[in-house]
Amino acid sequence: MAAQQSSDESIIGILSEYMVESRTAPVPADVALKTKHHILDTIGAMVSGTTLEPGRLAIKYAEMQGGTPQAQVVGSSLITNAVSAALANGILAHADETDDSHAPSGTHPGCAVVPAALAMGEKNDCSGETLLKSVVLGYDVGSRVMRALRPKDPFEGDRGRGFASHAMGGVFGAAAAPSGCTDLNPVQIRHLLSYTSQQASGITSWQTDVDHIEKAFDFAGMPARSGVTSATMVEAGFTGVWDVFEGFNNLFDSYTVNHDRAALLNELGSRYEVMLTNIKRYCVGSPHPGAAGRLAEHHARARSWAR
């Protein structure tokens, strides 16, 4: 493995190089400003989440885990290991549906990406600039993975069998973001993406969660936790599969025959997905009035199924 080089024309090779280069590449001023808004918006969602049952349970669970003090659980005095902090902060961020949303990929990037970046950034004592760049990267990678997995309809899984876009896109964003707070090289980034692919999961049964507790885990806590797990494991020296995007039994062929994995590279470095992400005015499933009705419909259906 040591003799293999990452600089090649494979999709994962190009993406891995880009992820490393993004740590030092300049971010356009408008992108930086909007990213700051989304970081603040997500932290605000975490704070409000501390008053709700999903948030209270998340903090309680993190306290029970203990661990090396590396990162803080927002809205509390608890400092725990980065993985547990990412899990708790993710659940907090999606506790009341005020976190942002990215319609083109059918994901909620902020609630997974920002907690993961905060946890890894605090663990590694990163600067604010590094944190900002890592969040930009998380939005770009997570959203593009879902665009590639479902090039025609990101919400396909909501209407039948299939994986949940929110969890799948979230975990790749939540792995890419903390990688920006490390010095992982392109080969290690390949390994990080492989560990993330193994943890990519989530089904749309969350629609029947009337308490919005598991849903906060599915959309945010789980992907944030798993993304930071990938980053910290590879940081500790774990190695993995060389090409999980195009190689043997790869991610895309395993999940769908209708993928467009090349979409991972579409306008990479020029189209910033955070610019296509919406900040909500109200706690709804998406940032427009029609989503409130859709969310109410999901909850009504869930209550009927629960009976």
C-alpha positions as CSV (number, residue, x, y, z in Angstrom):
1,M,0.0,0.0,0.0
2,A,2.8,2.4,0.8
3,A,4.0,2.2,-2.8
4,Q,0.7,3.2,-4.2
5,Q,0.2,6.8,-5.2
6,S,-3.0,8.9,-4.8
7,S,-2.3,11.1,-7.8
8,D,-4.3,9.3,-10.5
9,E,-7.3,9.9,-12.7
10,S,-9.7,7.9,-10.6
11,I,-12.7,9.7,-9.0
12,I,-11.5,8.9,-5.5
13,G,-7.9,9.9,-6.4
14,I,-9.0,13.3,-7.6
15,L,-11.4,13.8,-4.7
16,S,-8.8,12.9,-2.1
17,E,-6.2,15.3,-3.6
18,Y,-8.9,18.0,-3.6
19,M,-9.8,17.4,0.0
20,V,-6.2,17.8,1.1
21,E,-5.6,20.9,-1.1
22,S,-8.8,22.5,0.3
23,R,-7.0,23.1,3.6
24,T,-4.8,25.7,2.1
25,A,-6.9,26.9,-0.9
26,P,-8.6,30.3,-0.5
27,V,-12.4,30.4,0.0
28,P,-14.3,33.1,-1.9
29,A,-15.5,35.9,0.3
30,D,-19.2,35.2,-0.3
31,V,-18.8,31.5,0.4
32,A,-16.9,32.3,3.6
33,L,-19.7,34.7,4.8
34,K,-22.5,32.2,4.0
35,T,-20.6,29.4,5.7
36,K,-20.3,31.5,8.9
37,H,-24.0,32.1,8.8
38,H,-24.6,28.3,8.6
39,I,-22.2,27.6,11.4
40,L,-23.9,30.1,13.6
41,D,-27.3,28.8,12.5
42,T,-26.4,25.3,13.4
43,I,-25.0,26.3,16.8
44,G,-28.2,28.1,17.4
45,A,-30.1,24.9,16.6
46,M,-27.9,23.0,19.1
47,V,-28.6,25.5,21.8
48,S,-32.4,25.4,21.3
49,G,-32.1,21.6,21.2
50,T,-30.9,21.5,24.8
51,T,-34.4,22.4,25.9
52,L,-36.0,19.4,24.1
53,E,-36.2,15.7,24.9
54,P,-33.8,14.5,22.1
55,G,-31.2,17.0,23.4
56,R,-31.6,16.2,27.0
57,L,-31.2,12.5,26.2
58,A,-28.2,13.2,24.0
59,I,-26.4,15.1,26.8
60,K,-27.3,12.4,29.3
61,Y,-26.0,9.7,27.0
62,A,-22.7,11.6,26.4
63,E,-22.2,12.0,30.2
64,M,-22.6,8.2,30.6
65,Q,-19.9,7.5,28.1
66,G,-17.1,9.5,29.8
67,G,-13.9,9.4,27.9
68,T,-10.9,11.7,27.2
69,P,-11.9,15.4,27.4
70,Q,-11.5,16.6,23.8
71,A,-14.6,18.5,22.8
72,Q,-17.5,20.3,24.4
73,V,-21.2,19.4,24.2
74,V,-22.9,22.7,23.3
75,G,-25.2,24.2,25.9
76,S,-23.6,22.2,28.7
77,S,-20.4,22.1,30.8
78,L,-19.7,18.5,29.5
79,I,-16.4,18.0,27.8
80,T,-16.0,14.5,26.4
81,N,-14.2,12.6,23.6
82,A,-14.7,13.9,20.0
83,V,-16.9,11.0,18.8
84,S,-19.3,11.4,21.7
85,A,-19.4,15.2,21.4
86,A,-20.2,14.9,17.7
87,L,-23.0,12.5,18.4
88,A,-24.5,14.6,21.1
89,N,-24.1,17.9,19.2
90,G,-25.6,16.3,16.1
91,I,-28.7,15.2,18.0
92,L,-29.0,18.7,19.5
93,A,-28.7,20.3,16.1
94,H,-31.7,18.4,14.7
95,A,-33.8,18.3,17.8
96,D,-36.3,20.9,16.7
97,E,-36.0,20.9,12.9
98,T,-34.4,24.4,12.7
99,D,-31.2,23.1,11.1
100,D,-30.5,24.0,7.4
101,S,-31.4,21.9,4.3
102,H,-30.0,21.3,0.9
103,A,-32.8,20.4,-1.6
104,P,-30.6,19.3,-4.6
105,S,-29.2,16.4,-2.5
106,G,-32.1,15.8,-0.2
107,T,-29.9,16.3,2.9
108,H,-29.6,18.4,6.0
109,P,-25.9,19.2,5.9
110,G,-25.4,21.5,8.9
111,C,-26.7,19.2,11.6
112,A,-24.1,16.5,10.7
113,V,-21.2,18.5,9.2
114,V,-20.9,21.3,11.8
115,P,-20.9,19.1,14.9
116,A,-18.3,16.9,13.3
117,A,-16.1,19.8,12.4
118,L,-16.5,21.4,15.8
119,A,-15.5,18.2,17.6
120,M,-12.5,17.5,15.5
121,G,-11.4,21.1,15.4
122,E,-11.6,21.4,19.2
123,K,-9.7,18.1,19.6
124,N,-6.9,19.2,17.3
125,D,-6.9,22.9,18.5
126,C,-7.6,24.2,15.0
127,S,-8.0,27.8,14.0
128,G,-11.3,29.5,13.0
129,E,-10.2,29.6,9.4
130,T,-9.5,25.9,9.4
131,L,-12.9,25.2,10.9
132,L,-14.6,27.3,8.3
133,K,-12.8,25.6,5.4
134,S,-13.6,22.2,6.9
135,V,-17.3,23.0,7.0
136,V,-17.2,24.2,3.4
137,L,-15.6,20.9,2.4
138,G,-18.1,18.9,4.4
139,Y,-21.0,20.5,2.6
140,D,-19.4,19.9,-0.8
141,V,-18.5,16.3,-0.3
142,G,-21.7,15.1,1.6
143,S,-24.0,16.8,-0.9
144,R,-22.1,15.5,-3.9
145,V,-22.2,11.9,-2.7
146,M,-26.0,12.1,-2.5
147,R,-26.2,13.8,-5.9
148,A,-24.1,10.9,-7.3
149,L,-26.1,8.2,-5.6
150,R,-29.5,9.7,-6.7
151,P,-28.8,11.8,-9.8
152,K,-32.5,12.1,-10.8
153,D,-34.4,12.3,-7.5
154,P,-32.8,12.7,-4.1
155,F,-36.0,12.0,-2.3
156,E,-36.6,8.7,-4.0
157,G,-36.3,6.7,-0.8
158,D,-39.0,8.7,0.9
159,R,-41.6,7.1,-1.4
160,G,-40.7,3.5,-1.1
161,R,-37.8,1.1,-0.4
162,G,-34.4,2.7,-0.2
163,F,-31.8,4.3,1.9
164,A,-32.2,7.7,3.6
165,S,-30.6,10.5,1.8
166,H,-30.2,12.5,5.0
167,A,-28.1,9.9,6.8
168,M,-26.1,8.8,3.7
169,G,-25.1,12.3,2.6
170,G,-24.6,13.4,6.2
171,V,-22.0,10.8,7.0
172,F,-19.8,11.7,4.1
173,G,-20.0,15.4,4.9
174,A,-19.3,14.6,8.6
175,A,-16.2,12.6,7.6
176,A,-14.9,15.1,5.1
177,A,-15.3,18.1,7.5
178,P,-13.1,16.7,10.3
179,S,-10.5,15.6,7.7
180,G,-9.9,19.3,7.1
181,C,-8.9,19.6,10.8
182,T,-6.1,17.0,10.4
183,D,-3.0,16.5,8.4
184,L,-4.2,13.3,6.7
185,N,-2.5,12.8,3.3
186,P,-4.4,11.7,0.1
187,V,-3.8,8.0,0.7
188,Q,-5.2,8.4,4.2
189,I,-8.2,10.3,2.8
190,R,-8.9,7.3,0.6
191,H,-9.0,5.1,3.7
192,L,-11.2,7.6,5.5
193,L,-13.7,7.5,2.7
194,S,-13.6,3.7,2.8
195,Y,-14.4,3.6,6.5
196,T,-17.1,6.1,5.9
197,S,-18.6,3.9,3.2
198,Q,-18.7,1.0,5.6
199,Q,-20.7,3.1,8.1
200,A,-23.0,4.6,5.5
201,S,-26.5,3.6,6.5
202,G,-30.0,4.7,7.2
203,I,-33.5,3.8,6.1
204,T,-36.6,5.9,5.9
205,S,-38.4,4.3,8.8
206,W,-37.7,7.6,10.6
207,Q,-41.0,8.9,9.2
208,T,-42.8,6.9,11.9
209,D,-40.8,8.4,14.8
210,V,-43.5,10.4,16.5
211,D,-41.2,11.6,19.3
212,H,-38.5,13.0,16.9
213,I,-35.8,11.3,19.0
214,E,-34.6,8.6,16.7
215,K,-35.0,11.0,13.8
216,A,-32.5,13.4,15.4
217,F,-30.1,10.5,15.6
218,D,-30.7,9.3,12.1
219,F,-30.3,12.7,10.4
220,A,-27.5,14.1,12.5
221,G,-26.2,12.2,15.6
222,M,-25.4,9.0,13.7
223,P,-23.7,10.6,10.7
224,A,-21.7,13.0,12.9
225,R,-20.5,10.3,15.2
226,S,-19.6,7.9,12.3
227,G,-17.8,10.7,10.3
228,V,-15.6,11.6,13.3
229,T,-15.0,7.9,14.0
230,S,-13.6,7.5,10.4
231,A,-11.4,10.5,10.9
232,T,-10.0,9.6,14.3
233,M,-9.4,6.0,13.3
234,V,-7.4,6.9,10.2
235,E,-5.7,9.6,12.2
236,A,-4.7,6.8,14.6
237,G,-3.1,4.8,11.8
238,F,-5.9,2.6,10.5
239,T,-5.6,1.6,6.8
240,G,-8.4,0.6,4.5
241,V,-9.6,-0.2,1.0
242,W,-7.8,1.6,-1.9
243,D,-10.8,2.6,-4.0
244,V,-14.3,2.3,-2.4
245,F,-15.9,4.4,-5.2
246,E,-15.0,2.4,-8.3
247,G,-13.3,-0.8,-7.0
248,F,-14.5,-4.2,-6.1
249,N,-18.0,-4.2,-4.6
250,N,-17.8,-0.4,-4.3
251,L,-20.3,1.9,-2.6
252,F,-22.2,3.0,-5.6
253,D,-22.7,-0.4,-7.2
254,S,-23.7,-1.8,-3.8
255,Y,-26.5,0.7,-3.3
256,T,-28.0,1.5,-6.7
257,V,-27.7,0.8,-10.4
258,N,-28.8,4.3,-11.3
259,H,-25.9,6.2,-9.8
260,D,-23.7,8.8,-11.5
261,R,-20.5,8.6,-9.5
262,A,-18.8,11.1,-11.8
263,A,-21.1,13.7,-10.2
264,L,-18.8,13.7,-7.3
265,L,-16.4,15.8,-9.3
266,N,-18.9,18.1,-11.0
267,E,-17.8,21.7,-10.7
268,L,-15.7,20.8,-7.7
269,G,-13.9,23.9,-6.5
270,S,-16.3,26.3,-8.3
271,R,-19.7,25.3,-7.2
272,Y,-19.9,25.5,-3.4
273,E,-22.9,23.5,-2.1
274,V,-23.2,25.7,1.0
275,M,-24.4,28.4,-1.4
276,L,-27.3,26.2,-2.4
277,T,-28.2,25.4,1.2
278,N,-31.2,27.1,2.9
279,I,-31.5,28.5,6.4
280,K,-35.0,27.9,7.8
281,R,-37.2,30.6,9.2
282,Y,-39.4,28.0,11.0
283,C,-38.9,24.5,12.4
284,V,-40.1,22.6,9.3
285,G,-38.8,19.7,7.2
286,S,-37.6,22.1,4.5
287,P,-37.3,25.9,4.3
288,H,-40.6,26.7,2.6
289,P,-44.3,26.7,3.8
290,G,-45.2,23.6,1.8
291,A,-42.8,21.6,3.9
292,A,-44.8,22.2,7.0
293,G,-47.7,20.3,5.5
294,R,-45.4,17.5,4.3
295,L,-43.9,17.2,7.8
296,A,-47.4,17.2,9.3
297,E,-48.4,14.5,6.8
298,H,-45.4,12.3,7.9
299,H,-46.3,12.7,11.5
300,A,-49.9,11.9,10.9
301,R,-49.0,8.8,9.0
302,A,-46.6,7.8,11.7
303,R,-49.2,8.2,14.4
304,S,-51.6,6.0,12.4
305,W,-49.0,3.3,11.9
306,A,-48.1,3.4,15.6
307,R,-51.7,2.6,16.5
